[in-house]
Amino acid sequence: MTEKNERQKEQQRVDHVVAQIKKRQVDLNDQLAKAHHETRAIEQNYGDNTRVNTTEVDDRMETNAAVQQQKQMVANSVENETILKTQTQRLDELENSPYFGRVDIKEDGEQETLYIGTSTFIDDENHFLIYDWRAPISSIYYNGTLGQVSYDTPTGPTTVALEKKRQFLIQHGQIENMFDTNETVGDEILQQILGGESSEYMQNIVATIQKEQNDIIRDTSADVLIVQGAAGSGKTSAILQRIAYLLYHSRSHLNAEQMILFSPNRLFSNYISEVLPSLGEKNMRQVTLDEFFRQRFSGLKVESRFERFERDQRHFPKTARLIRRSKESVAFMEAVRSYAKSTALRKPAFSSIYFEGAVFFSKDEITAIYQGLPERMLPADKFIQTKNTLIRRLKQIIREQTDDDDVQDEVDLLSSEDYERLLNGHEFESAAHERHYLGRKLLYERYEPIYAAIYNDYFFDLYQEYDHFLATQSVAGVSQQAWDAMRSGFRDLINKHRLDLDDAAPLLYLRDVLTGGGQNHAIQFLFIDEMQDYSLAQLHYVHHAFPKAKLTLLGDRQQDVFGAHDAQTDFMAAIASVFPHKRVRLINLNKSYRSTQEITDFAKALLPDGDAIQSFTRPGAKPVVLDCPNDDKIVLTELTRTVYQALDQHHTVAILTKTQAAAEQLFARLTLDTPIHLLSAANRSIPEGVIILPIYLAKGLEFDTVIGYDISAGTYGTQDADLLYTLATRAMHLLTLIAIGTPSPLLTDLPADLDTLKVIE
Ligand SMILES: Nc1ncnc2c1ncn2[C@@H]1O[C@H](COP(=O)(O)OP(=O)(O)OP(=O)(O)O)[C@@H](O)[C@H]1O
C-alpha cells in the first residue's frame, strides 16, 4: 500500500473513532444534564425539608434523620455528576487527539492491532478502540523495538512479536504527521513538539515518553527511587506521568490525597498544575519546603531558602559554612537521636506551668515525674506518661478543691444563666450533689489554661533542649568560641521568634523523637523535585515525617543553586545514604530535551564535568554573549534591543538575575514599550511578555527566550557554575548573556568552538 493510501486509511479510522466519541459525548451530556437536574431537585427538596417545624422534640429527631438521608442523597448525586464530568473531560481530550500510537502484535499466531491514547475508549459493541497508555500492554509501545517483546500482566510476563510500531500526531481530529518507527519513540515527532512555543502550563508528554523516562514512570518495586537527570531531561514530566500511572494502577486503594509533591516554589506549582487534569486525573497535594516548615513551627518565623540565599550573597564566612555543613548532615540528625535517647547526656528542659501569676506545676516537679520513669523507656513514651501524670494530678487537685468554701461561694454567686449553662440539663437527687457538680464544673473552666498548657506541651522548652543538645556537639575546624557564638545567635533569634533554616530539620526531629509527634502515616507516595536543593538532614526529616511513603526523588546535582551539597562527594551515594534500610534504585537521565542543541552544548560547557550530558538534535541559533562596557546607557540599550528582537519571534522573554535585589534594581531602570513584570517569591503565576526574576525562582521553569543579565566577573565567579548552568538551561529557543565590564571567567574559559562573544563598543 502506498504511503498516501495508508494515511487515508488511518485518517478514516480516526474519523470513525471520533464519530464514536462524539456519539458517546451526546449520551454523556444527556446523562450529565439529568444528573445535574437530579442534584438540584434533591437540594431543593432538602431545603424544604429543613424548614419543617423543629420545635417539637419528636419532630426534630425525625427531621434530623430525614436531613441525614437527604444529605447522603445529595452527596451521591454530586459524586455521580463529578464522575460524569471527568468522563466528559476525557472524551473532549480524545475527540481532539484520540491516540498517538499503534502497535501491531502477533500472539500465538493471532494478529492484533492496538491504538494507544490518553485514556481507554470502548465502543458500544465492546471494541477497544483506544487503549490507555498505562495499560500493561501499552508498555511495549514505549519499551520495545520490533521483534519479540515482553510485558507484565497480572499473571506474569507475556511475550509477543511486535511487528509494527506507528506514531501519530493528531490535532483536531486530523492526522498531522505519522510514521513507522523501530525506535522507542522516534525523533521526528519529538522535534516537532519541542520546537513549539513555551506555554503558561506544562504539557503532558504521554505521546513521546522515552524509554529511560518510562522506567521511572512504571517503577513499582523500589521504596526509594532516586533520579539524577540533566537539566531539561524530563524529570518533572516523569514525576507527573508517574503519579498518573500509580493512580491508574491502584485506583481501589490510592487516591490523589495520599500523594504529596514537594515542589521548588509556588510559580512551579502553578506551572505544573494542568498536567494531571489533562490526563483525566486529580492533582496531588503540593507543598514547598518553606511552607512545610512554616506549618510545623507555629509562632516562629523560619528563614526561607530564598532569604538564606540572599543573606549568603552578602556574607557567608568559612566558619559559618563549616557549621552549616555539619548541621545539614545525616550524622547530625543521628546525633540528635542519640542525644534524645541518652539519659546521661540529656537535661530535660522543662519549664514551670503558671496560673494567675503563680507556679502551678513547678519545673522540678515535672522533671521529677519524667526522671522517675523507667530509664529504658522510649523518650516519646516518657513524655506521654509525664503528660498523663500531670493531667491526673490536675484532676486530683480539682477533686480536692471542689467542696472548698471559696469554690462553693462562687457557686452561690453564679448568675442564673451561668448556672443553667454549667448544669446543662443535668438533674441531681439533692442540692448538695448539684452544688458539688457545679463546683467541679467551675474548676474545670478555671483550670482550662492548665489543660491547654499540658496538652500543647507548653511545659517543655524545646529551644532550650536544642541548645543543650548543641552544647554537646562540636565541629572540626570550628573553635569553641565560634560554636558558642553560634549558640548565642540561635538563642537571640528565638527571642525574636525567628529561626535559621539550618536549625529547622534537627530541631523538629528533636521535638518529634522526644514528644512522639510529627509523623503523617496517611501519605503513601512522596515526590521531591529538585532534590539537590535539600540538605541531607532535611531529606532525613521529610522521610521521618512520612514514614509510610514510598519516595521518588529527582534532581540535578549541577543545579545546586543554593549550595546545599559538597562538590566533592558522590551525590547519588550521599542521597542514598539517607535511606539505609530501604530498597533504593538509582537512575540517570542524560539526554536534555528542553533546549536547542546549541543551547545545551553551550550550557554543558559551563560545567567542569558536563560531558555526559547529551543534547537533543533540534537545531537553533547559537547563544550570544554581549560584552558591554561598564556604561549604564549602553547596557540598557543592548538589553532593550535584545528584548525586542526576541519578542519578534516568541511570546515570553525572561530576564534572569542572580538575586532578587538585582532584579528589583533592573526593573526600576528598564523602560520598554511593552509591560514588564517583576516576579518575586510571592508570585503564583507567570505572565506572558517580559519578566524579570532571580534564577532561583526560575527553577524547574522554561521560557522561549532567556536573557542572563550581568554575567560579569564581579557577579559570577568560578564557583557559580551551577547558577549559570541553571540560568542557561531555562531557555528553549534563544539565549543571550549580557556581561557588564569584565565577563565572568565562566564565559571566557569556554572552548573556542562555541564562539559566541560579541564585543559592544
Ligand atoms: N519525552 C518527552 N517528550 C516530549 N517532551 C519532553 C519529553 N521529555 C521532556 N520533554 C520536555 O522537555 C522540557 C523539560 O522537561 P522537564 O521540565 O520535565 O525537565 P526537568 O528534567 O525537570 O528539567 P529541569 O531540571 O531543568 O527543571 C519540557 O518542556 C518537557 O515537556
The ligand as an SDF file (V2000), in Angstrom:
LIG
                    3D

 31 33  0  0  0  0  0  0  0  0999 V2000
    9.6150   12.5360   26.2880 N   0  0  0  0  0  0  0  0  0  0  0  0
    9.3540   13.8040   26.0930 C   0  0  0  0  0  0  0  0  0  0  0  0
    8.5100   14.1840   25.1290 N   0  0  0  0  0  0  0  0  0  0  0  0
    8.2170   15.4810   24.9090 C   0  0  0  0  0  0  0  0  0  0  0  0
    8.7150   16.4790   25.6230 N   0  0  0  0  0  0  0  0  0  0  0  0
    9.5670   16.1710   26.5930 C   0  0  0  0  0  0  0  0  0  0  0  0
    9.9350   14.8260   26.8840 C   0  0  0  0  0  0  0  0  0  0  0  0
   10.7910   14.8440   27.9300 N   0  0  0  0  0  0  0  0  0  0  0  0
   10.9440   16.1310   28.2780 C   0  0  0  0  0  0  0  0  0  0  0  0
   10.2170   16.9320   27.4800 N   0  0  0  0  0  0  0  0  0  0  0  0
   10.1000   18.3820   27.5190 C   0  0  0  0  0  0  0  0  0  0  0  0
   11.3480   18.9250   27.9100 O   0  0  0  0  0  0  0  0  0  0  0  0
   11.1500   20.0250   28.7780 C   0  0  0  0  0  0  0  0  0  0  0  0
   11.8840   19.7720   30.0740 C   0  0  0  0  0  0  0  0  0  0  0  0
   11.2270   18.7680   30.8070 O   0  0  0  0  0  0  0  0  0  0  0  0
   11.1700   18.8020   32.3800 P   0  0  0  0  0  0  0  0  0  0  0  0
   10.8520   20.1800   32.8570 O   0  0  0  0  0  0  0  0  0  0  0  0
   10.3440   17.6810   32.8210 O   0  0  0  0  0  0  0  0  0  0  0  0
   12.6950   18.5140   32.6880 O   0  0  0  0  0  0  0  0  0  0  0  0
   13.4990   18.5550   34.0730 P   0  0  0  0  0  0  0  0  0  0  0  0
   14.4820   17.4670   33.9900 O   0  0  0  0  0  0  0  0  0  0  0  0
   12.5510   18.5750   35.1950 O   0  0  0  0  0  0  0  0  0  0  0  0
   14.2200   19.9430   33.9250 O   0  0  0  0  0  0  0  0  0  0  0  0
   14.9840   20.8870   34.9760 P   0  0  0  0  0  0  0  0  0  0  0  0
   15.8070   20.0510   35.8660 O   0  0  0  0  0  0  0  0  0  0  0  0
   15.8130   21.7340   34.0890 O   0  0  0  0  0  0  0  0  0  0  0  0
   13.9370   21.6770   35.6510 O   0  0  0  0  0  0  0  0  0  0  0  0
    9.6570   20.1960   28.9580 C   0  0  0  0  0  0  0  0  0  0  0  0
    9.1970   21.1550   28.0350 O   0  0  0  0  0  0  0  0  0  0  0  0
    9.1100   18.8350   28.5990 C   0  0  0  0  0  0  0  0  0  0  0  0
    7.8060   18.9210   28.1010 O   0  0  0  0  0  0  0  0  0  0  0  0
  1  2  1  0
  2  3  1  0
  2  7  2  0
  3  4  2  0
  4  5  1  0
  5  6  2  0
  6  7  1  0
  6 10  1  0
  7  8  1  0
  8  9  2  0
  9 10  1  0
 10 11  1  0
 11 12  1  0
 11 30  1  0
 12 13  1  0
 13 14  1  0
 13 28  1  0
 14 15  1  0
 15 16  1  0
 16 17  2  0
 16 18  1  0
 16 19  1  0
 19 20  1  0
 20 21  2  0
 20 22  1  0
 20 23  1  0
 23 24  1  0
 24 25  2  0
 24 26  1  0
 24 27  1  0
 28 29  1  0
 28 30  1  0
 30 31  1  0
M  END
$$$$
